[in-house]
């Protein structure tokens, strides 16, 4: 299941422009009948190229947020990897 989630995030980050999920957590990973994990809930996601300013907004679930997001620092797609 973890590998499926990691492959899904690799796919999103490899898109042109990259897609940053920003709210990756267990509740947003669905499992089908074949026990394949799928990334879900893209309500807080953003295309990296469409962000005209630095991303500093605290978006996501605090328990799963990267430290730079919690501090209000600039961040990029690596926040998904932390989650």
C-alpha positions in Angstrom: 0.0 0.0 0.0 2.8 2.4 0.8 4.5 1.7 -2.5 1.3 2.4 -4.4 0.9 5.7 -2.6 4.6 6.5 -3.3 4.1 5.7 -7.0 1.0 7.8 -7.1 2.8 10.8 -5.6 5.8 10.3 -8.0 3.3 10.4 -10.9 1.7 13.6 -9.6 5.1 15.3 -9.0 6.3 14.2 -12.5 3.4 15.8 -14.3 4.1 19.0 -16.3 3.4 21.2 -14.4 3.9 19.2 -11.1 0.8 18.7 -9.0 1.3 19.3 -5.2 -1.4 17.5 -3.2 -0.8 19.4 0.1 -3.1 17.2 2.2 -1.7 13.7 1.9 -2.8 11.6 4.9 -4.1 8.1 5.4 -7.7 9.3 5.1 -6.9 10.5 1.5 -5.5 7.2 0.4 -8.2 4.8 -0.8 -7.8 1.0 -1.2 -9.7 -1.0 -3.8 -10.8 -4.6 -3.7 -7.4 -5.7 -5.0 -5.7 -3.8 -2.2 -4.3 -1.2 -4.6 -3.9 2.2 -3.0 -5.2 5.3 -4.9 -4.5 9.0 -4.0 -7.8 10.9 -3.4 -9.2 14.3 -2.3 -7.4 16.9 -4.4 -9.4 19.8 -2.9 -6.2 21.5 -1.6 -3.9 20.5 -4.5 -2.3 23.0 -6.7 -0.3 23.0 -10.0 3.2 24.2 -9.2 3.5 26.3 -12.3 0.3 28.2 -11.6 1.5 29.5 -8.3 2.7 33.0 -9.1 4.0 33.7 -5.6 5.8 31.7 -3.0 3.7 29.0 -1.4 3.6 29.8 2.3 0.0 29.3 3.2 -0.7 26.7 6.0 -2.8 24.2 4.1 -3.4 20.6 5.2 -3.9 18.6 8.3 -1.5 19.8 11.0 -0.5 16.2 12.2 0.7 15.4 8.6 2.2 18.8 7.6 5.8 19.3 6.9 7.7 21.6 9.4 8.2 24.3 6.8 4.5 24.5 6.1 3.7 24.7 9.8 6.2 27.6 10.2 4.8 29.4 7.2 8.0 29.2 5.2 8.2 28.7 1.5 7.6 25.1 0.3 7.4 23.0 -2.8 6.3 19.4 -3.6 8.6 17.9 -1.0 5.9 18.7 1.6 3.9 15.8 0.1 6.9 13.5 0.7 7.0 14.5 4.3 3.3 13.7 4.7 
